[in-house]
């Protein structure tokens, strides 16, 4: 068997893992939720969950990877053969997210190209986005371009592909985020938006807001997708896992908060303080923000920079998802990386077609009243990810015991948060996960609003 690849140093691992965590959800969902649920209050609740619940699950997954030196399926199997199915769930999640995520990634490329070529005025038309995603061919072409960008990086391997790419993409993303954020905050009327975003409003505290922060944290940190196990398997034995997790959390939370600096003040200035302008999801990203950029000076530059940083966030996340699948294929079936990448690339493109066409000529085909893209998102985010995380808590907390994790962490450093970890993994994290599972399902079907 070939010696397993490793990140060349800890910063390479941290940037790759942070690149996975920093995705589209940080850019278009976090600012909306923060603005909706009390501004700074939401940010404080989010950070609390990151430092406790998020820390616990991420530590568990990275340790499982480093201890076994295997991707998800093999990692769980190596600890206890009866529980390899938890790893299968994680890889299935990554495999199902990849196609529809690449469709959205293709949308981002389309908008970046539109702005950088000076066509931003057309993007401000109310029908531009709907007409584009309804097209039977063009979105698929952009999706294929996004898939190939991702595949090229993964094909080059851990050191020469994933690590080198993230060492360039992540600093670039941070610089662009700071640049657009500073410009956004300089706009007339933006300060009111910044106050609305950052100052805690305790009168708006609600259980829905707590659940929204909990769910956003869980999905944002790339938990229960097999990613952290896979990246952990490339981590050197002498690297401090606990410190690395803290650094990943800082990157993820920092980018999410900075995204709010870009979006909330600009949208407030554009809309005259209308909270409804901060709608969630694609509407904010692809309909509202182009109009905001058009209203600014330097529209081409600012809009291009924004969609470039969104593209970088999407690519770094897609790389990690693809690597989780590719690594699992290599470990499970002993096939070469280039063959695993080729198989995954074809799968992404073929399975992405229904997600793309579901917004157009297949829009009448719905299951549970959801189009194909939303259905895949529901199955992965609302159902399989929380179930996988819950099973992991049970597996570590009550089947094999937390000592498996503690012993591995202590090989390279003290485990300062060991007591908190033990309590969280056994008793508190499962409750949080059940809350995520139920709230995600109920909000998908409009029973509660998150």
C-alpha positions as CSV (number, residue, x, y, z in Angstrom):
1,X,0.0,0.0,0.0
2,X,1.3,3.5,-0.8
3,X,2.2,5.7,2.0
4,X,-0.6,8.1,2.8
5,X,-0.3,11.7,1.7
6,X,0.1,14.4,4.3
7,X,-0.2,18.2,4.4
8,X,3.3,19.6,4.5
9,X,2.6,21.6,7.6
10,X,-0.2,22.6,10.0
11,X,-1.0,25.9,8.2
12,X,-1.7,23.9,5.1
13,X,-4.2,21.7,6.9
14,X,-5.8,24.7,8.7
15,X,-6.2,26.6,5.4
16,X,-7.6,23.6,3.6
17,X,-10.1,22.8,6.4
18,X,-11.0,26.5,6.8
19,X,-11.5,26.6,3.0
20,X,-14.0,23.8,3.3
21,X,-15.8,25.5,6.1
22,X,-16.0,28.9,4.4
23,X,-18.6,28.3,1.7
24,X,-21.6,29.9,0.1
25,X,-23.6,29.7,3.4
26,X,-21.1,32.1,5.1
27,X,-21.6,34.7,2.4
28,X,-25.4,34.6,1.7
29,X,-27.0,33.1,4.7
30,X,-25.1,34.2,7.8
31,X,-25.6,38.0,7.2
32,X,-29.3,37.5,6.6
33,X,-29.8,35.4,9.7
34,X,-27.7,37.8,11.9
35,X,-29.8,40.8,10.6
36,X,-33.0,38.9,11.2
37,X,-32.3,37.6,14.7
38,X,-30.9,40.5,16.7
39,X,-27.7,41.4,15.0
40,X,-24.8,41.1,17.5
41,X,-27.0,38.8,19.6
42,X,-27.1,36.3,16.8
43,X,-23.3,36.6,16.4
44,X,-22.7,35.9,20.1
45,X,-25.0,32.9,20.1
46,X,-23.3,31.6,16.9
47,X,-19.8,32.0,18.4
48,X,-20.9,30.2,21.6
49,X,-22.1,27.2,19.5
50,X,-18.9,27.2,17.5
51,X,-16.7,27.1,20.6
52,X,-18.7,24.3,22.2
53,X,-20.8,22.1,20.0
54,X,-18.8,22.8,16.8
55,X,-15.5,22.2,18.6
56,X,-16.7,18.9,19.8
57,X,-17.9,17.4,16.5
58,X,-14.9,18.8,14.5
59,X,-12.4,17.5,17.1
60,X,-14.1,14.0,16.9
61,X,-13.9,13.9,13.1
62,X,-10.4,15.1,12.7
63,X,-9.1,12.8,15.4
64,X,-10.9,9.8,13.7
65,X,-9.1,10.6,10.5
66,X,-5.6,11.1,12.0
67,X,-5.9,8.0,14.2
68,X,-6.9,5.6,11.5
69,X,-5.2,7.4,8.5
70,X,-8.3,6.5,6.5
71,X,-11.2,8.2,4.8
72,X,-14.7,8.1,6.5
73,X,-15.8,4.5,5.7
74,X,-12.5,3.0,6.6
75,X,-12.1,5.2,9.7
76,X,-15.3,4.1,11.4
77,X,-14.6,0.5,10.3
78,X,-11.1,0.5,11.8
79,X,-12.5,1.6,15.2
80,X,-15.5,-0.8,15.1
81,X,-16.5,-2.9,12.0
82,X,-20.2,-2.8,12.9
83,X,-20.3,1.0,12.6
84,X,-18.7,1.5,9.2
85,X,-22.2,2.6,8.0
86,X,-21.7,5.9,9.7
87,X,-18.8,6.6,7.3
88,X,-21.0,5.5,4.4
89,X,-23.6,8.1,5.4
90,X,-20.9,10.8,5.5
91,X,-19.6,10.0,2.0
92,X,-23.1,9.8,0.6
93,X,-23.8,13.3,2.0
94,X,-20.7,14.6,0.2
95,X,-21.6,12.8,-3.0
96,X,-25.1,14.2,-3.0
97,X,-24.1,17.7,-2.2
98,X,-21.4,17.9,-4.9
99,X,-23.7,18.0,-8.0
100,X,-26.2,20.6,-6.8
101,X,-23.4,22.7,-5.2
102,X,-21.6,22.7,-8.5
103,X,-24.7,24.0,-10.2
104,X,-24.8,27.0,-7.8
105,X,-21.0,27.3,-8.4
106,X,-21.8,27.6,-12.1
107,X,-24.2,30.4,-11.4
108,X,-21.5,32.3,-9.5
109,X,-19.1,31.9,-12.5
110,X,-21.8,33.3,-14.8
111,X,-22.2,36.4,-12.6
112,X,-18.5,36.9,-12.2
113,X,-18.0,36.8,-15.9
114,X,-21.0,39.1,-16.5
115,X,-19.6,41.7,-14.1
116,X,-15.9,41.5,-15.2
117,X,-16.9,41.9,-18.8
118,X,-19.0,45.1,-18.0
119,X,-22.4,43.5,-18.4
120,X,-23.5,44.3,-14.9
121,X,-26.4,46.5,-16.1
122,X,-28.1,43.4,-17.6
123,X,-27.7,41.6,-14.3
124,X,-29.8,44.2,-12.5
125,X,-32.9,43.3,-14.6
126,X,-35.4,41.5,-12.4
127,X,-35.8,38.7,-14.9
128,X,-32.0,38.1,-15.6
129,X,-31.5,35.5,-12.9
130,X,-34.7,33.6,-13.5
131,X,-34.2,33.6,-17.3
132,X,-30.6,32.3,-16.8
133,X,-31.4,29.4,-14.4
134,X,-34.4,28.5,-16.5
135,X,-32.3,28.0,-19.6
136,X,-31.9,24.3,-20.5
137,X,-28.2,24.6,-21.6
138,X,-26.3,27.6,-20.4
139,X,-26.3,26.8,-16.6
140,X,-25.1,23.3,-17.4
141,X,-22.2,24.7,-19.3
142,X,-21.2,26.9,-16.4
143,X,-21.6,24.0,-14.0
144,X,-19.3,21.8,-16.1
145,X,-16.7,24.6,-15.9
146,X,-17.0,24.8,-12.1
147,X,-16.7,21.0,-11.9
148,X,-13.5,20.9,-14.0
149,X,-12.0,23.7,-11.9
150,X,-12.5,21.6,-8.8
151,X,-11.4,18.4,-10.4
152,X,-8.1,19.8,-11.6
153,X,-7.1,20.8,-8.0
154,X,-8.2,17.4,-6.5
155,X,-6.4,15.5,-9.3
156,X,-3.1,17.1,-8.3
157,X,-3.3,15.5,-4.8
158,X,-3.0,16.7,-1.3
159,X,0.2,18.8,-1.3
160,X,0.4,19.9,-4.9
161,X,-3.3,20.4,-5.4
162,X,-5.5,21.0,-2.3
163,X,-2.8,22.5,0.0
164,X,-1.3,24.8,-2.7
165,X,-4.7,26.0,-3.9
166,X,-5.9,26.9,-0.5
167,X,-2.7,28.7,0.4
168,X,-3.5,31.0,-2.5
169,X,-7.3,31.0,-2.5
170,X,-7.9,31.6,1.2
171,X,-5.7,34.7,1.7
172,X,-7.1,36.1,-1.6
173,X,-10.6,35.5,-0.3
174,X,-9.8,37.3,3.0
175,X,-8.3,40.3,1.2
176,X,-11.3,40.6,-1.2
177,X,-13.7,40.3,1.7
178,X,-11.9,43.1,3.7
179,X,-11.7,45.3,0.6
180,X,-15.4,45.0,-0.4
181,X,-16.4,45.3,3.2
182,X,-14.5,48.5,3.8
183,X,-15.9,50.0,0.6
184,X,-19.5,48.9,1.5
185,X,-19.2,50.5,4.9
186,X,-18.1,53.8,3.3
187,X,-21.4,54.3,1.5
188,X,-23.8,57.0,2.6
189,X,-26.3,55.4,5.1
190,X,-24.2,52.3,5.6
191,X,-23.4,53.0,9.2
192,X,-27.1,52.5,10.2
193,X,-26.9,49.1,8.5
194,X,-23.7,48.3,10.4
195,X,-25.3,49.2,13.7
196,X,-28.3,47.0,12.9
197,X,-25.9,44.2,12.1
198,X,-23.6,44.4,15.0
199,X,-25.4,45.9,18.0
200,X,-27.1,43.2,20.0
201,X,-30.9,43.6,20.2
202,X,-32.0,41.4,23.1
203,X,-35.6,42.2,22.6
204,X,-35.4,40.1,19.4
205,X,-34.2,37.0,21.3
206,X,-36.2,33.9,20.3
207,X,-35.9,30.1,20.2
208,X,-36.1,30.4,16.4
209,X,-33.0,32.6,16.4
210,X,-31.1,30.1,18.6
211,X,-32.0,27.2,16.3
212,X,-31.0,29.3,13.3
213,X,-27.6,30.0,14.9
214,X,-27.2,26.4,15.8
215,X,-28.1,25.1,12.3
216,X,-25.9,27.7,10.5
217,X,-22.9,26.8,12.7
218,X,-23.4,23.0,12.0
219,X,-23.6,23.3,8.3
220,X,-21.0,26.1,8.0
221,X,-18.3,24.1,9.7
222,X,-18.6,21.2,7.2
223,X,-19.5,18.7,9.8
224,X,-20.8,15.2,9.1
225,X,-19.8,15.3,5.4
226,X,-16.7,13.1,5.8
227,X,-14.5,16.2,5.0
228,X,-12.9,16.6,8.4
229,X,-12.2,12.9,8.7
230,X,-10.6,12.9,5.3
231,X,-8.5,16.0,5.9
232,X,-7.6,14.7,9.4
233,X,-6.2,11.5,7.8
234,X,-3.6,13.7,6.0
235,X,-2.6,15.5,9.3
236,X,0.9,14.8,10.7
237,X,1.1,12.9,14.1
238,X,2.9,15.8,15.8
239,X,0.4,18.5,14.8
240,X,-1.7,20.0,17.7
241,X,-5.3,19.1,16.8
242,X,-7.0,21.2,19.4
243,X,-5.1,24.3,18.4
244,X,-5.8,23.6,14.7
245,X,-9.6,23.3,15.4
246,X,-9.6,26.7,17.2
247,X,-7.8,28.3,14.2
248,X,-10.4,26.8,11.7
249,X,-13.2,28.1,13.9
250,X,-11.6,31.6,13.8
251,X,-11.3,31.5,10.0
252,X,-14.9,30.4,9.6
253,X,-16.5,32.8,12.0
254,X,-14.3,35.7,10.9
255,X,-15.3,35.3,7.2
256,X,-19.0,34.9,8.1
257,X,-18.9,38.1,10.2
258,X,-16.9,40.0,7.5
259,X,-19.5,38.9,4.9
260,X,-22.0,40.8,6.9
261,X,-19.8,43.9,6.7
262,X,-20.0,43.6,2.9
263,X,-23.7,42.9,2.5
264,X,-25.7,44.4,5.3
265,X,-24.5,48.0,5.2
266,X,-24.6,48.0,1.4
267,X,-28.1,46.6,1.2
268,X,-29.3,49.0,3.9
269,X,-27.8,52.0,2.1
270,X,-29.4,50.8,-1.2
271,X,-32.9,50.0,0.3
272,X,-33.1,52.9,2.7
273,X,-33.1,50.6,5.7
274,X,-35.6,48.1,4.4
275,X,-35.0,44.8,6.3
276,X,-37.0,42.9,3.7
277,X,-34.2,43.6,1.2
278,X,-32.0,41.2,3.2
279,X,-33.8,38.1,1.9
280,X,-32.1,34.8,2.2
281,X,-30.5,32.6,-0.4
282,X,-30.1,33.1,-4.1
283,X,-32.5,36.1,-4.2
284,X,-30.1,38.1,-2.1
285,X,-27.0,36.9,-4.0
286,X,-28.2,37.0,-7.6
287,X,-31.0,39.6,-7.6
288,X,-30.6,42.1,-4.8
289,X,-26.8,42.5,-4.7
290,X,-26.3,43.2,-8.5
291,X,-28.7,46.1,-8.1
292,X,-26.8,47.2,-5.0
293,X,-23.5,47.1,-6.9
294,X,-25.1,49.0,-9.8
295,X,-26.1,51.8,-7.5
296,X,-22.5,52.2,-6.3
297,X,-19.6,53.9,-7.9
298,X,-17.0,51.4,-9.3
299,X,-19.8,48.9,-10.1
300,X,-17.7,46.7,-12.3
301,X,-14.8,46.5,-9.9
302,X,-16.8,46.0,-6.7
303,X,-19.2,43.5,-8.3
304,X,-16.4,41.6,-9.9
305,X,-14.5,41.4,-6.7
306,X,-17.5,40.3,-4.8
307,X,-18.4,37.5,-7.1
308,X,-14.8,36.4,-7.4
309,X,-14.6,36.0,-3.6
310,X,-17.9,34.1,-3.6
311,X,-16.5,31.9,-6.4
312,X,-13.3,31.2,-4.3
313,X,-15.5,30.3,-1.3
314,X,-17.5,27.9,-3.5
315,X,-14.4,26.3,-5.0
316,X,-12.6,25.7,-1.7
317,X,-15.7,24.0,-0.3
318,X,-16.3,21.9,-3.5
319,X,-12.6,20.8,-3.4
320,X,-13.1,19.4,0.1
321,X,-16.4,17.7,-0.8
322,X,-14.8,16.1,-3.9
323,X,-11.7,15.0,-1.9
324,X,-13.9,13.2,0.6
325,X,-15.5,11.2,-2.2
326,X,-12.3,10.6,-4.1
327,X,-10.3,9.6,-1.0
328,X,-13.1,7.1,-0.1
329,X,-13.1,5.6,-3.5
330,X,-9.3,5.2,-3.4
331,X,-9.3,3.6,0.1
332,X,-12.3,1.4,-0.5
333,X,-11.6,0.1,-4.0
334,X,-7.8,0.6,-4.1
335,X,-8.1,2.6,-7.4
336,X,-5.7,5.3,-8.5
337,X,-6.5,8.9,-7.8
338,X,-6.9,9.9,-11.4
339,X,-9.5,7.2,-12.0
340,X,-11.4,8.2,-8.8
341,X,-11.4,11.9,-9.9
342,X,-12.6,10.9,-13.3
343,X,-15.5,8.9,-11.9
344,X,-16.5,11.6,-9.5
345,X,-16.3,14.3,-12.1
346,X,-18.7,12.4,-14.4
347,X,-21.0,11.7,-11.5
348,X,-21.1,15.4,-10.6
349,X,-21.9,16.5,-14.1
350,X,-24.6,13.9,-14.8
351,X,-26.3,14.3,-11.4
352,X,-26.0,18.1,-11.6
353,X,-28.3,18.1,-14.7
354,X,-31.5,17.4,-12.8
355,X,-30.7,20.1,-10.2
356,X,-30.1,22.6,-13.1
357,X,-33.2,21.6,-15.2
358,X,-35.3,21.6,-12.1
359,X,-35.4,25.4,-12.2
360,X,-36.5,25.3,-15.8
361,X,-38.0,22.7,-18.1
362,X,-38.3,20.2,-15.2
363,X,-39.8,22.7,-12.8
364,X,-43.1,20.9,-12.6
365,X,-41.4,17.7,-11.4
366,X,-41.4,17.9,-7.7
367,X,-41.1,15.5,-4.7
368,X,-42.5,16.6,-1.4
369,X,-43.2,19.9,-3.2
370,X,-39.5,20.5,-3.7
371,X,-37.6,20.8,-7.0
372,X,-34.7,18.4,-7.5
373,X,-32.0,20.9,-6.2
374,X,-34.0,21.7,-3.1
375,X,-34.8,18.0,-2.6
376,X,-31.1,17.1,-2.6
377,X,-30.4,19.9,-0.2
378,X,-33.2,18.7,2.1
379,X,-32.0,15.1,2.1
380,X,-28.4,16.0,2.8
381,X,-28.6,19.1,5.1
382,X,-31.9,18.5,6.9
383,X,-31.8,14.7,7.3
384,X,-28.6,12.8,6.6
385,X,-26.1,15.2,8.2
386,X,-27.8,15.5,11.6
387,X,-28.4,11.7,11.6
388,X,-24.8,11.1,10.9
389,X,-23.6,13.5,13.6
390,X,-26.0,11.9,16.1
391,X,-24.8,8.4,15.4
392,X,-21.2,9.7,15.8
393,X,-22.0,11.1,19.2
394,X,-23.5,7.8,20.3
395,X,-20.6,5.8,18.7
396,X,-17.9,7.8,20.5
397,X,-19.8,8.6,23.7
398,X,-21.3,5.2,24.5
399,X,-19.9,2.5,22.2
400,X,-16.1,2.9,22.0
401,X,-15.7,5.6,24.7
402,X,-14.2,9.1,24.6
403,X,-10.8,7.7,25.6
404,X,-10.3,6.9,21.9
405,X,-10.3,10.6,21.1
406,X,-8.5,11.8,24.2
407,X,-5.5,9.4,23.7
408,X,-5.0,10.5,20.1
409,X,-5.2,14.2,20.9
410,X,-2.7,13.8,23.8
411,X,-0.1,12.3,21.5
412,X,0.8,15.7,20.3
413,X,-0.5,18.2,22.9
414,X,-2.5,18.6,26.1
415,X,-6.3,18.2,25.7
416,X,-7.3,21.4,27.5
417,X,-11.0,21.1,26.8
418,X,-11.2,17.4,27.5
419,X,-13.8,17.6,30.3
420,X,-16.1,19.9,28.2
421,X,-15.6,17.5,25.2
422,X,-16.7,14.5,27.2
423,X,-19.8,16.1,28.5
424,X,-20.7,17.6,25.1
425,X,-20.2,14.4,23.1
426,X,-22.3,12.3,25.5
427,X,-25.1,14.5,26.7
428,X,-25.4,18.0,25.2
429,X,-24.4,17.6,21.5
430,X,-27.0,14.8,20.9
431,X,-29.7,17.2,22.1
432,X,-28.4,20.0,19.9
433,X,-28.4,17.6,16.9
434,X,-31.9,16.5,17.5
435,X,-33.0,20.1,17.6
436,X,-31.2,20.8,14.3
437,X,-32.8,17.7,12.7
438,X,-36.3,18.7,13.8
439,X,-36.0,22.4,13.1
440,X,-34.5,21.8,9.6
441,X,-37.3,19.5,8.6
442,X,-40.0,21.8,10.0
443,X,-38.5,24.9,8.4
444,X,-38.2,23.2,5.0
445,X,-41.9,22.6,4.9
446,X,-42.8,26.1,6.3
447,X,-44.0,24.9,9.7
448,X,-41.6,27.2,11.4
449,X,-39.7,30.1,9.9
450,X,-35.9,30.1,10.1
